[in-house]
Amino acid sequence: MSSLWSQRREVSPETSRLLIERAHEELVAGNTADARIAGVRALVRESWRRSLESYVGAEALPPLDLTADDLEAYRRGHPLAGVIDMVRGLLLPGEASDSGVVVAVGDAAGRLLWVEGDRSVRALTGDMGFVEGANWSERAVGTAAPGTAIALDRSVQIHGAEHFNRLVQLWSCTAAPVHDPETRKILGVIDVTGGSEAVTPQAQLLVDATARAIEAELLVARLRARTEPAPPRRPARRVEPRRAILRVLGRDRALLEVAGDGADTVSELGPRHAELVLMLAVHRQGVSADRLAELVYGERAGESASVTLRAEMVRLRKVLEKAAPRLVPESRPYRLAADVETDAHQLLSLLDRGAHRVALAAYRGDVLPDSVSPGVEEFRESVRTTLREALMAEASVDVLLAFAETDAGADDLELLQLCLSMLPPRSPKRAGLVARIARLESL
């Protein structure tokens, strides 16, 4: 571990932690007048109350507000993009991947834009949704340093049990807002998350100093830009509507959701049209008529498949002309006129970011489960395999147990054996797992 974070100090003794946990249970249960709540720090107590007023669940997973493509574009234009190297240099010197903490930079709305640091810590915090693109405002996840620092416009430290969300109570964090150096409006937030080393007095001083250094750097860059000749103005780019989303997980009649142009539309597609749109969404670069026919009808369908495909594409175009004109497929090769993102691709993006628990919550079932189209079957198996391998490689035992309750994991002997090996010896969950394993081994 880097010497920067090596000075550990217990700031919340075990007895204090237990008292805070009991006060939290009373508050969540609606017993807001319980005397134990008064023993919690005023800063935390008031944040808990704001969390309740926002109807935040005590085990709520943060929403993923920014998809991978949206995140990349948004980060490039964010005012803090130019100071990320400074953040790394001040908070993650040396081997950042072995620092023992995770450092996050978010925007003024609490959405995490950069999350870097210790590999093992990132794998564990990603399990609770602490990943790039996730919303960590108080309104989304309750009391946590990034959102509470933004809400109070000051640096804060939140010790494990003080978090409103039970899923976060294993961690502690320090965060400070970053302001526009001239208007003093909040531009974003800097957060350090880890164990007790993340909430020492030294940690708060360092995070505060980093925020002030960033503000000074922003001011210097702004003054320097004013003394240089202004670049020629480019014509304003026309804002395109958001991409459509095709929902195919756990359903055979896909839902096509299109937002933009001042109106949102949701259309249900029949099984064959769902297969066609999915294949075109998977093969964004375009696909020939013969290849699309193979993906949907199979190689043995012969020449008749091409004739059937052309007729089906005519019908699909008519459906999309009414529901989503911007998506009407082009031909030679066949391709959608605009990008369509699927909920299956969103799931894969969550796994790439390490958000295992969030990804599992997004898994509604297999891709178009009743489809026998070869292309759909291949994509379905790819999504299921990627989900399984990612969870078994990095997810916590609680997430693995939840996956074992899905259709995809119910009869997975290797998965159940892994869960059994990860459970504590006295866990009450072991008996049920042993019985399930014995049943599968007897088949």
ABEGO torsion letter per residue (X at the ends): XBAAAABBBBABBAAAAAAAAAAAAAAAAGBAABAAAAABBAAAAAAAAAAAAAGBBAABBBBBABBAAAAAAAAAABAAAAAAAAAAAAABBEBAAAAGBBBBBBBAAGBBABBBEBAAAAAAAAAAGBBBGBBABAAAAEBBAAAAAAAAGBBBBBBAAABABAAAAABBBBBBBBBBAAAGBBABBBBBBBBAAAABAAAAAAAAAAAAAAAAAAAAAAAAAAABBBBBBBBBBBBBBBBBBBBABGBABBBBBBBEGGBBBBBBBBAAAAAAAAAAAABAAEBBAAAAAAAAAEAAAEAAAAAAAAAAAAAAAAAAAAABAAABBBBOBBBBABBBBBAAAAAAAAAAAGBAAAAAAABAEBBGAABABAAAAAAAAAAAAAAAAAAAAABBAAAAAAAAABAAAAABAAAAAAAAAABBAABAAAAAAAAAAAAAAAX
